[in-house]
Amino acid sequence: PGLKVHKSSILTMLEEVALERLILHRRAIGTDLNARDATRVIISFKNVDEDWVGLSWYARFLKRHPQLCRNPQEPPPVKTLRTSTSELSDEEVHALAEKLRELSSALKSCDHASLLGC
């Protein structure tokens, strides 16, 4: 069992930006991250229980980041997201969680530097 947090605050704003960039990067290289695997990455990244990061959380994430949707005017319903099956091994999920950790850390450094006027 992982850390219990409020469902709406699983990721910070910077972590959401990092996840968005990770998804866009994978899409650009032709290895899209489906809904099921994205939630697995978040579970590994934040060490939260699986029931805290479900497809309904991911659907809300997509509404906050419509540029990730194939049709930005209409994010996919949770029912559609449920049809996705996991395509990544546990090792790949953990590697992506580590990549997300690195991206978040880099964004935090940039954010703090910009606050200092660097």
Phi, psi and omega per residue, in radians:
P1 nan 2.341 -3.121
G2 -1.678 -3.009 -3.142
L3 -1.137 2.387 3.081
K4 -1.626 2.157 3.085
V5 -2.331 2.850 3.084
H6 -1.147 2.355 -3.039
K7 -0.971 -0.596 -3.085
S8 -1.370 -0.220 -3.088
S9 -2.056 0.635 -3.112
I10 -1.134 -0.768 3.124
L11 -2.004 2.556 3.002
T12 -1.302 2.987 3.104
M13 -1.044 -0.759 -3.141
L14 -1.145 -0.643 3.105
E15 -1.176 -0.626 3.072
E16 -1.132 -0.710 3.088
V17 -1.100 -0.715 3.122
A18 -1.101 -0.738 3.107
L19 -1.110 -0.740 3.096
E20 -1.014 -0.816 3.138
R21 -1.117 -0.673 3.110
L22 -1.106 -0.771 3.128
I23 -1.110 -0.794 3.137
L24 -1.120 -0.671 3.105
H25 -1.099 -0.819 3.141
R26 -1.112 -0.660 3.110
R27 -1.117 -0.708 -3.109
A28 -1.133 -0.549 3.141
I29 -1.663 0.131 3.027
G30 1.466 0.309 3.102
T31 -2.190 1.210 -3.083
D32 -0.982 2.551 3.119
L33 -1.731 1.936 -3.103
N34 -1.341 3.000 -3.047
A35 -1.039 -0.786 -3.099
R36 -1.094 -0.785 -3.134
D37 -1.241 -0.604 3.088
A38 -1.066 -0.730 3.122
T39 -1.192 -0.614 3.087
R40 -1.116 -0.682 3.111
V41 -1.098 -0.750 -3.140
I42 -1.141 -0.716 3.103
I43 -1.028 -0.776 3.126
S44 -1.205 -0.731 -3.103
F45 -1.097 -0.804 -3.042
K46 -1.728 -0.120 -3.110
N47 0.955 0.909 3.100
V48 -1.955 2.817 3.108
D49 -1.151 2.597 -3.104
E50 -1.023 -0.629 -3.110
D51 -1.241 -0.162 3.117
W52 -1.543 -0.417 3.142
V53 -2.150 1.446 -3.127
G54 -1.841 -3.010 -3.117
L55 -1.186 -0.473 3.088
S56 -1.201 -0.621 3.050
W57 -1.104 -0.763 -3.120
Y58 -1.133 -0.655 3.094
A59 -1.090 -0.706 3.086
R60 -1.170 -0.645 3.071
F61 -1.037 -0.785 3.129
L62 -1.112 -0.617 3.096
K63 -1.147 -0.593 3.103
R64 -1.342 -0.343 -3.114
H65 -2.280 1.150 -3.031
P66 -1.068 -0.359 3.128
Q67 -1.134 -0.242 3.115
L68 -1.482 -0.261 -3.108
C69 -1.431 2.555 3.073
R70 -1.099 -0.616 3.066
N71 -2.139 1.605 -3.048
P72 -0.994 -0.420 3.136
Q73 -1.289 -0.349 -3.068
E74 -2.487 1.545 3.096
P75 -1.018 2.576 -3.094
P76 -1.156 2.479 3.086
P77 -1.237 2.785 3.141
V78 -0.979 -0.643 -3.138
K79 -0.979 -0.717 3.116
T80 -1.210 -0.692 -3.136
L81 -1.117 -0.526 -3.114
R82 -1.118 -0.390 -3.109
T83 -1.335 -0.213 3.136
S84 -1.285 2.439 3.103
T85 -1.972 2.676 -3.126
S86 -1.162 2.281 -3.132
E87 -1.990 -0.145 -3.069
L88 -1.818 2.546 3.033
S89 -1.304 2.892 3.097
D90 -1.039 -0.657 3.122
E91 -1.098 -0.737 3.125
E92 -1.150 -0.680 3.114
V93 -1.083 -0.810 3.141
H94 -1.138 -0.637 3.106
A95 -1.141 -0.705 3.108
L96 -1.204 -0.624 3.073
A97 -1.092 -0.682 3.102
E98 -1.166 -0.712 3.090
K99 -1.073 -0.718 3.106
L100 -1.104 -0.679 3.087
R101 -1.063 -0.783 3.127
E102 -1.117 -0.774 3.119
L103 -1.073 -0.766 3.131
S104 -1.074 -0.754 3.138
S105 -1.106 -0.757 3.125
A106 -1.112 -0.713 3.120
L107 -1.143 -0.681 3.101
K108 -1.089 -0.737 3.118
S109 -1.078 -0.768 3.118
C110 -1.126 -0.717 -3.123
D111 -1.122 -0.785 3.123
H112 -1.154 -0.672 3.118
A113 -1.115 -0.703 -3.138
S114 -1.184 -0.569 3.087
L115 -1.167 -0.498 3.136
L116 -1.535 -0.039 3.126
G117 1.432 0.353 3.140
C118 -1.450 nan nan
